[in-house]
Amino acid sequence: MPTYEYRCERCSHTFEIKMTVDEKKKTKVSCPQCNSEEVGQQLFGVSFSGKKKTDRNSSGGCCGDGTGCCG
């Protein structure tokens, strides 16, 4: 589930909220410290939690042979 980071324009409090993309579209976010709705999403503040799925070989390097041949 994505975690979104926000910053309150009124009190400068920075906080995170975990919610689905659909919830984000429908939710009016307010600051948990001062209850202001004057908040802005931080562009760098999105992370995802959960299991990582990958097709890469785990032996190293992008080619899977440890040579680092990502060139």
C-alpha positions, 0 to 999 in steps of 0.5 A, spaced: 500 500 500 502 506 498 505 511 503 504 518 501 508 524 505 504 531 506 507 537 509 502 542 513 502 549 510 499 552 517 504 549 522 509 545 518 508 539 520 510 533 516 506 526 516 505 520 512 498 517 510 498 509 508 492 509 503 490 506 496 490 510 490 483 510 490 482 512 497 487 518 495 482 520 490 476 520 495 480 523 501 480 530 504 487 530 507 488 534 514 494 535 518 493 530 524 497 536 529 492 542 527 487 539 523 488 544 517 486 542 510 492 546 508 496 541 506 501 539 500 503 532 498 511 532 498 513 529 491 518 525 494 514 522 499 511 516 496 513 509 498 510 502 497 510 496 502 509 489 501 513 483 498 518 485 492 517 481 486 523 480 481 525 476 475 532 477 476 537 472 478 540 473 485 547 472 483 549 479 482 549 484 477 544 486 472 545 480 467 545 475 473 553 473 472 556 479 477 559 482 471 555 489 472 554 489 465 548 494 465 552 499 460 
